[in-house]
Amino acid sequence: MIAGFKVAIAFAVVGAVVGEFVGSRSGLGYYMLLATGNFDTPLVFACVVFLTLMGIILFYTVGLLEVALGRWNRTARIAQATEAAGAFGM
């Protein structure tokens, strides 16, 4: 389930920018379109770098959430494996 969140958070950033391309008067997508029309390459690259960093940060935030929420599951699996192995570790 968390893997789906990781993919979805990346697509959410892309979807927000595309939505701003289509019908917005503010936002990074709008400024990218405006800068492209004005041949303002540094502004376009600045927007792309910011969006890339935002996507990476959100992706790793979901990864940290996965570690925090998955810890109880990992502990339960280790306990179950130890119990199944028996007292002699076999």
The first five atom37 places (N, CA, C, CB, O) and aatype in JSON, in Angstrom:
{
  "aatype": [12, 9, 0, 7, 13, 11, 19, 0, 9, 0, 13, 0, 19, 19, 7, 0, 19, 19, 7, 6, 13, 19, 7, 15, 1, 15, 7, 10, 7, 18, 18, 12, 10, 10, 0, 16, 7, 2, 13, 3, 16, 14, 10, 19, 13, 0, 4, 19, 19, 13, 10, 16, 10, 12, 7, 9, 9, 10, 13, 18, 16, 19, 7, 10, 10, 6, 19, 0, 10, 7, 1, 17, 2, 1, 16, 0, 1, 9, 0, 5, 0, 16, 6, 0, 0, 7, 0, 13, 7, 12],
  "atom_mask": [
    [1, 1, 1, 1, 1],
    [1, 1, 1, 1, 1],
    [1, 1, 1, 1, 1],
    [1, 1, 1, 0, 1],
    [1, 1, 1, 1, 1],
    [1, 1, 1, 1, 1],
    [1, 1, 1, 1, 1],
    [1, 1, 1, 1, 1],
    [1, 1, 1, 1, 1],
    [1, 1, 1, 1, 1],
    [1, 1, 1, 1, 1],
    [1, 1, 1, 1, 1],
    [1, 1, 1, 1, 1],
    [1, 1, 1, 1, 1],
    [1, 1, 1, 0, 1],
    [1, 1, 1, 1, 1],
    [1, 1, 1, 1, 1],
    [1, 1, 1, 1, 1],
    [1, 1, 1, 0, 1],
    [1, 1, 1, 1, 1],
    [1, 1, 1, 1, 1],
    [1, 1, 1, 1, 1],
    [1, 1, 1, 0, 1],
    [1, 1, 1, 1, 1],
    [1, 1, 1, 1, 1],
    [1, 1, 1, 1, 1],
    [1, 1, 1, 0, 1],
    [1, 1, 1, 1, 1],
    [1, 1, 1, 0, 1],
    [1, 1, 1, 1, 1],
    [1, 1, 1, 1, 1],
    [1, 1, 1, 1, 1],
    [1, 1, 1, 1, 1],
    [1, 1, 1, 1, 1],
    [1, 1, 1, 1, 1],
    [1, 1, 1, 1, 1],
    [1, 1, 1, 0, 1],
    [1, 1, 1, 1, 1],
    [1, 1, 1, 1, 1],
    [1, 1, 1, 1, 1],
    [1, 1, 1, 1, 1],
    [1, 1, 1, 1, 1],
    [1, 1, 1, 1, 1],
    [1, 1, 1, 1, 1],
    [1, 1, 1, 1, 1],
    [1, 1, 1, 1, 1],
    [1, 1, 1, 1, 1],
    [1, 1, 1, 1, 1],
    [1, 1, 1, 1, 1],
    [1, 1, 1, 1, 1],
    [1, 1, 1, 1, 1],
    [1, 1, 1, 1, 1],
    [1, 1, 1, 1, 1],
    [1, 1, 1, 1, 1],
    [1, 1, 1, 0, 1],
    [1, 1, 1, 1, 1],
    [1, 1, 1, 1, 1],
    [1, 1, 1, 1, 1],
    [1, 1, 1, 1, 1],
    [1, 1, 1, 1, 1],
    [1, 1, 1, 1, 1],
    [1, 1, 1, 1, 1],
    [1, 1, 1, 0, 1],
    [1, 1, 1, 1, 1],
    [1, 1, 1, 1, 1],
    [1, 1, 1, 1, 1],
    [1, 1, 1, 1, 1],
    [1, 1, 1, 1, 1],
    [1, 1, 1, 1, 1],
    [1, 1, 1, 0, 1],
    [1, 1, 1, 1, 1],
    [1, 1, 1, 1, 1],
    [1, 1, 1, 1, 1],
    [1, 1, 1, 1, 1],
    [1, 1, 1, 1, 1],
    [1, 1, 1, 1, 1],
    [1, 1, 1, 1, 1],
    [1, 1, 1, 1, 1],
    [1, 1, 1, 1, 1],
    [1, 1, 1, 1, 1],
    [1, 1, 1, 1, 1],
    [1, 1, 1, 1, 1],
    [1, 1, 1, 1, 1],
    [1, 1, 1, 1, 1],
    [1, 1, 1, 1, 1],
    [1, 1, 1, 0, 1],
    [1, 1, 1, 1, 1],
    [1, 1, 1, 1, 1],
    [1, 1, 1, 0, 1],
    [1, 1, 1, 1, 1]
  ],
  "atom_positions": [
    [[0.82, -1.19, 0.0], [0.0, 0.0, 0.0], [0.87, 1.26, 0.0], [-0.94, -0.01, 1.2], [0.56, 2.23, -0.69]],
    [[1.94, 1.24, 0.75], [2.8, 2.41, 0.81], [3.52, 2.62, -0.52], [3.84, 2.27, 1.96], [3.8, 3.75, -0.9]],
    [[3.81, 1.54, -1.24], [4.44, 1.68, -2.55], [3.52, 2.47, -3.49], [4.76, 0.28, -3.16], [3.98, 3.26, -4.3]],
    [[2.23, 2.25, -3.37], [1.27, 3.02, -4.16], [1.29, 4.49, -3.8], [0.0, 0.0, 0.0], [1.14, 5.35, -4.67]],
    [[1.47, 4.79, -2.52], [1.57, 6.19, -2.1], [2.81, 6.85, -2.69], [1.6, 6.28, -0.56], [2.77, 8.02, -3.06]],
    [[3.91, 6.09, -2.77], [5.14, 6.65, -3.33], [4.94, 7.03, -4.8], [6.3, 5.65, -3.2], [5.37, 8.1, -5.23]],
    [[4.31, 6.15, -5.54], [4.05, 6.45, -6.95], [3.05, 7.6, -7.07], [3.52, 5.21, -7.68], [3.22, 8.5, -7.89]],
    [[2.02, 7.57, -6.24], [0.97, 8.59, -6.31], [1.5, 9.98, -5.97], [-0.16, 8.23, -5.38], [1.05, 10.96, -6.56]],
    [[2.43, 10.08, -5.04], [2.93, 11.41, -4.65], [3.73, 12.02, -5.8], [3.79, 11.32, -3.37], [3.71, 13.23, -5.99]],
    [[4.44, 11.19, -6.55], [5.17, 11.71, -7.71], [4.2, 12.17, -8.8], [6.12, 10.63, -8.27], [4.39, 13.22, -9.4]],
    [[3.15, 11.37, -9.04], [2.16, 11.76, -10.04], [1.35, 12.96, -9.59], [1.24, 10.6, -10.33], [0.87, 13.72, -10.43]],
    [[1.19, 13.15, -8.3], [0.45, 14.31, -7.8], [1.17, 15.61, -8.13], [0.24, 14.19, -6.29], [0.54, 16.6, -8.49]],
    [[2.49, 15.6, -8.01], [3.27, 16.79, -8.36], [3.13, 17.08, -9.85], [4.77, 16.6, -7.98], [2.9, 18.22, -10.24]],
    [[3.26, 16.04, -10.66], [3.13, 16.22, -12.11], [1.71, 16.69, -12.46], [3.46, 14.89, -12.86], [1.54, 17.58, -13.28]],
    [[0.71, 16.09, -11.84], [-0.67, 16.47, -12.11], [-0.97, 17.9, -11.72], [0.0, 0.0, 0.0], [-1.71, 18.6, -12.42]],
    [[-0.4, 18.35, -10.62], [-0.62, 19.74, -10.2], [-0.03, 20.71, -11.21], [-0.01, 19.99, -8.81], [-0.64, 21.73, -11.53]],
    [[1.15, 20.39, -11.71], [1.8, 21.28, -12.68], [1.02, 21.29, -14.0], [3.26, 20.86, -12.92], [0.82, 22.34, -14.6]],
    [[0.59, 20.12, -14.45], [-0.2, 20.06, -15.69], [-1.51, 20.82, -15.51], [-0.47, 18.59, -16.09], [-1.95, 21.51, -16.43]],
    [[-2.13, 20.7, -14.35], [-3.34, 21.47, -14.09], [-3.1, 22.96, -14.14], [0.0, 0.0, 0.0], [-3.95, 23.73, -14.59]],
    [[-1.93, 23.38, -13.67], [-1.59, 24.8, -13.74], [-1.27, 25.23, -15.17], [-0.4, 25.11, -12.82], [-1.51, 26.37, -15.55]],
    [[-0.73, 24.31, -15.96], [-0.52, 24.62, -17.38], [-1.84, 24.94, -18.06], [0.17, 23.44, -18.1], [-1.94, 25.91, -18.81]],
    [[-2.84, 24.13, -17.79], [-4.1, 24.19, -18.52], [-4.94, 25.4, -18.13], [-4.89, 22.93, -18.29], [-5.4, 26.13, -19.0]],
    [[-5.13, 25.63, -16.84], [-6.07, 26.69, -16.49], [-5.76, 27.37, -15.19], [0.0, 0.0, 0.0], [-6.52, 27.24, -14.23]],
    [[-4.67, 28.08, -15.14], [-4.34, 28.77, -13.9], [-3.71, 30.12, -14.22], [-3.4, 27.92, -13.03], [-3.18, 30.34, -15.31]],
    [[-3.79, 31.0, -13.27], [-3.14, 32.3, -13.39], [-2.04, 32.47, -12.33], [-4.17, 33.43, -13.25], [-1.51, 33.56, -12.15]],
    [[-1.72, 31.38, -11.65], [-0.63, 31.42, -10.67], [-0.09, 30.0, -10.52], [-1.11, 32.0, -9.3], [-0.7, 29.04, -10.99]],
    [[1.02, 29.88, -9.87], [1.62, 28.58, -9.65], [2.84, 28.37, -10.53], [0.0, 0.0, 0.0], [3.09, 29.13, -11.47]],
    [[3.58, 27.31, -10.22], [4.82, 27.06, -10.96], [4.56, 26.67, -12.41], [5.61, 25.96, -10.28], [5.32, 27.04, -13.3]],
    [[3.49, 25.93, -12.66], [3.16, 25.57, -14.03], [2.87, 26.8, -14.88], [0.0, 0.0, 0.0], [3.32, 26.89, -16.03]],
    [[2.13, 27.72, -14.33], [1.82, 28.96, -15.03], [3.09, 29.76, -15.31], [0.82, 29.8, -14.23], [3.28, 30.29, -16.4]],
    [[3.95, 29.85, -14.3], [5.2, 30.61, -14.48], [6.13, 29.93, -15.47], [5.9, 30.78, -13.15], [6.88, 30.61, -16.17]],
    [[6.09, 28.6, -15.54], [6.89, 27.91, -16.54], [6.39, 28.23, -17.95], [6.86, 26.39, -16.29], [7.19, 28.46, -18.86]],
    [[5.08, 28.23, -18.13], [4.52, 28.6, -19.45], [4.85, 30.04, -19.81], [3.0, 28.39, -19.46], [5.22, 30.34, -20.95]],
    [[4.72, 30.92, -18.84], [5.02, 32.33, -19.07], [6.49, 32.51, -19.42], [4.65, 33.16, -17.83], [6.83, 33.25, -20.34]],
    [[7.36, 31.84, -18.69], [8.8, 31.97, -18.93], [9.19, 31.35, -20.26], [9.58, 31.32, -17.79], [10.09, 31.85, -20.94]],
    [[8.53, 30.25, -20.63], [8.82, 29.64, -21.92], [8.45, 30.58, -23.06], [8.07, 28.3, -22.07], [9.19, 30.72, -24.03]],
    [[7.31, 31.22, -22.94], [6.88, 32.18, -23.96], [7.79, 33.39, -24.06], [0.0, 0.0, 0.0], [7.92, 33.98, -25.13]],
    [[8.41, 33.76, -22.95], [9.31, 34.91, -22.92], [10.78, 34.52, -23.1], [9.14, 35.66, -21.62], [11.66, 35.36, -22.98]],
    [[11.03, 33.26, -23.38], [12.38, 32.73, -23.54], [13.25, 33.0, -22.31], [13.04, 33.34, -24.78], [14.43, 33.31, -22.42]],
    [[12.64, 32.87, -21.14], [13.34, 33.07, -19.87], [13.79, 31.7, -19.34], [12.43, 33.81, -18.82], [13.17, 31.12, -18.45]],
    [[14.87, 31.2, -19.94], [15.35, 29.85, -19.62], [15.73, 29.68, -18.16], [16.53, 29.51, -20.49], [15.41, 28.64, -17.58]],
    [[16.4, 30.63, -17.52], [16.74, 30.43, -16.1], [15.51, 30.22, -15.2], [17.53, 31.61, -15.6], [15.56, 29.42, -14.27]],
    [[14.42, 30.94, -15.48], [13.21, 30.76, -14.69], [12.6, 29.38, -14.92], [12.18, 31.85, -15.02], [12.12, 28.74, -13.98]],
    [[12.62, 28.91, -16.16], [12.11, 27.57, -16.45], [12.92, 26.52, -15.7], [12.13, 27.28, -17.97], [12.36, 25.63, -15.07]],
    [[14.24, 26.63, -15.76], [15.09, 25.67, -15.05], [14.92, 25.76, -13.54], [16.54, 25.88, -15.42], [14.96, 24.75, -12.85]],
    [[14.74, 26.96, -13.04], [14.52, 27.12, -11.59], [13.22, 26.42, -11.17], [14.47, 28.61, -11.2], [13.17, 25.77, -10.13]],
    [[12.18, 26.55, -11.98], [10.92, 25.86, -11.68], [11.09, 24.36, -11.75], [9.82, 26.31, -12.64], [10.57, 23.63, -10.9]],
    [[11.8, 23.88, -12.76], [12.02, 22.44, -12.9], [12.82, 21.89, -11.73], [12.74, 22.13, -14.22], [12.49, 20.83, -11.2]],
    [[13.86, 22.6, -11.32], [14.67, 22.15, -10.18], [13.83, 22.15, -8.9], [15.91, 23.06, -10.0], [13.91, 21.22, -8.11]],
    [[13.04, 23.19, -8.7], [12.2, 23.24, -7.5], [11.19, 22.1, -7.49], [11.46, 24.58, -7.42], [10.99, 21.46, -6.45]],
    [[10.55, 21.84, -8.62], [9.59, 20.75, -8.69], [10.25, 19.39, -8.49], [8.86, 20.78, -10.03], [9.68, 18.5, -7.86]],
    [[11.45, 19.24, -9.01], [12.2, 18.0, -8.8], [12.51, 17.8, -7.33], [13.5, 18.0, -9.61], [12.3, 16.72, -6.79]],
    [[13.0, 18.84, -6.68], [13.3, 18.74, -5.24], [12.04, 18.47, -4.43], [13.97, 20.03, -4.74], [12.06, 17.69, -3.48]],
    [[10.95, 19.12, -4.81], [9.69, 18.89, -4.09], [9.24, 17.45, -4.25], [8.61, 19.85, -4.59], [8.78, 16.84, -3.29]],
    [[9.35, 16.89, -5.44], [8.99, 15.5, -5.67], [9.86, 14.54, -4.89], [0.0, 0.0, 0.0], [9.36, 13.56, -4.33]],
    [[11.16, 14.8, -4.85], [12.09, 13.94, -4.11], [11.8, 13.99, -2.62], [13.54, 14.35, -4.39], [11.77, 12.96, -1.95]],
    [[11.6, 15.2, -2.11], [11.32, 15.35, -0.67], [10.03, 14.65, -0.29], [11.24, 16.83, -0.29], [9.98, 13.96, 0.73]],
    [[8.99, 14.8, -1.1], [7.72, 14.14, -0.8], [7.86, 12.62, -0.91], [6.63, 14.63, -1.74], [7.27, 11.89, -0.11]],
    [[8.62, 12.14, -1.88], [8.84, 10.7, -2.04], [9.52, 10.12, -0.8], [9.7, 10.41, -3.29], [9.09, 9.09, -0.28]],
    [[10.57, 10.78, -0.33], [11.27, 10.28, 0.85], [10.48, 10.48, 2.13], [12.62, 10.96, 0.97], [10.66, 9.74, 3.1]],
    [[9.61, 11.47, 2.16], [8.72, 11.62, 3.31], [7.78, 10.43, 3.42], [7.91, 12.92, 3.2], [7.55, 9.92, 4.51]],
    [[7.25, 9.99, 2.28], [6.41, 8.8, 2.29], [7.25, 7.57, 2.68], [5.75, 8.59, 0.92], [6.75, 6.67, 3.35]],
    [[8.51, 7.53, 2.25], [9.4, 6.44, 2.65], [9.62, 6.4, 4.15], [0.0, 0.0, 0.0], [9.64, 5.32, 4.75]],
    [[9.79, 7.56, 4.76], [9.94, 7.62, 6.22], [8.66, 7.19, 6.92], [10.33, 9.02, 6.67], [8.7, 6.53, 7.96]],
    [[7.53, 7.55, 6.34], [6.24, 7.11, 6.86], [6.14, 5.59, 6.79], [5.08, 7.77, 6.09], [5.6, 4.94, 7.69]],
    [[6.65, 5.02, 5.7], [6.65, 3.57, 5.55], [7.48, 2.9, 6.64], [7.18, 3.17, 4.17], [7.07, 1.88, 7.21]],
    [[8.63, 3.46, 6.93], [9.49, 2.9, 7.98], [8.8, 3.01, 9.34], [10.87, 3.61, 8.01], [8.83, 2.06, 10.12]],
    [[8.2, 4.15, 9.61], [7.54, 4.35, 10.9], [6.34, 3.44, 11.08], [7.1, 5.8, 11.04], [6.13, 2.87, 12.16]],
    [[5.54, 3.28, 10.02], [4.35, 2.45, 10.13], [4.65, 0.96, 9.96], [3.33, 2.88, 9.12], [3.89, 0.12, 10.44]],
    [[5.73, 0.65, 9.28], [6.06, -0.75, 9.03], [6.87, -1.39, 10.13], [0.0, 0.0, 0.0], [7.13, -2.6, 10.08]],
    [[7.29, -0.63, 11.1], [8.14, -1.16, 12.16], [7.42, -2.24, 12.97], [8.6, -0.03, 13.08], [8.03, -3.26, 13.3]],
    [[6.16, -2.03, 13.29], [5.42, -3.02, 14.07], [5.28, -4.32, 13.28], [4.04, -2.47, 14.45], [5.31, -5.4, 13.87]],
    [[5.14, -4.23, 11.97], [4.99, -5.42, 11.15], [6.3, -6.2, 11.1], [4.53, -5.04, 9.73], [6.29, -7.43, 11.16]],
    [[7.42, -5.52, 10.99], [8.72, -6.17, 10.95], [9.0, -6.87, 12.27], [9.83, -5.14, 10.64], [9.51, -7.99, 12.27]],
    [[8.67, -6.24, 13.37], [8.87, -6.84, 14.69], [8.0, -8.08, 14.86], [8.55, -5.83, 15.79], [8.45, -9.09, 15.41]],
    [[6.78, -8.01, 14.39], [5.88, -9.17, 14.49], [6.38, -10.33, 13.65], [4.46, -8.79, 14.06], [6.29, -11.48, 14.08]],
    [[6.92, -10.05, 12.46], [7.44, -11.12, 11.62], [8.66, -11.77, 12.24], [7.77, -10.6, 10.23], [8.82, -12.99, 12.17]],
    [[9.53, -10.99, 12.85], [10.74, -11.55, 13.5], [10.33, -12.41, 14.67], [11.69, -10.41, 13.97], [10.88, -13.49, 14.87]],
    [[9.37, -11.95, 15.47], [8.9, -12.73, 16.61], [8.26, -14.03, 16.14], [7.91, -11.92, 17.45], [8.46, -15.07, 16.77]],
    [[7.52, -13.98, 15.09], [6.87, -15.18, 14.57], [7.9, -16.16, 14.02], [5.85, -14.8, 13.48], [7.77, -17.37, 14.21]],
    [[8.91, -15.66, 13.35], [9.95, -16.54, 12.83], [10.75, -17.17, 13.96], [10.88, -15.77, 11.9], [11.13, -18.34, 13.86]],
    [[11.01, -16.43, 15.02], [11.74, -16.97, 16.16], [10.91, -18.04, 16.86], [12.12, -15.85, 17.15], [11.44, -19.07, 17.27]],
    [[9.64, -17.79, 17.0], [8.74, -18.76, 17.62], [8.63, -20.03, 16.8], [7.36, -18.15, 17.81], [8.58, -21.13, 17.37]],
    [[8.6, -19.9, 15.48], [8.49, -21.05, 14.6], [9.77, -21.87, 14.6], [8.15, -20.61, 13.2], [9.73, -23.08, 14.37]],
    [[10.91, -21.23, 14.84], [12.18, -21.93, 14.84], [12.35, -22.81, 16.06], [13.31, -20.96, 14.76], [13.12, -23.77, 16.02]],
    [[11.67, -22.51, 17.11], [11.75, -23.31, 18.32], [12.84, -22.85, 19.26], [0.0, 0.0, 0.0], [13.51, -21.85, 19.0]],
    [[13.02, -23.58, 20.34], [13.97, -23.19, 21.38], [15.41, -23.39, 20.93], [13.72, -23.97, 22.64], [16.3, -22.72, 21.44]],
    [[15.65, -24.3, 19.99], [17.02, -24.61, 19.6], [17.48, -23.8, 18.39], [17.14, -26.08, 19.29], [18.62, -23.94, 17.96]],
    [[16.62, -22.97, 17.85], [17.03, -22.1, 16.74], [17.06, -22.82, 15.42], [0.0, 0.0, 0.0], [17.73, -22.37, 14.49]],
    [[16.35, -23.92, 15.31], [16.35, -24.66, 14.03], [15.09, -24.38, 13.26], [16.49, -26.15, 14.26], [14.91, -24.91, 12.16]]
  ]
}
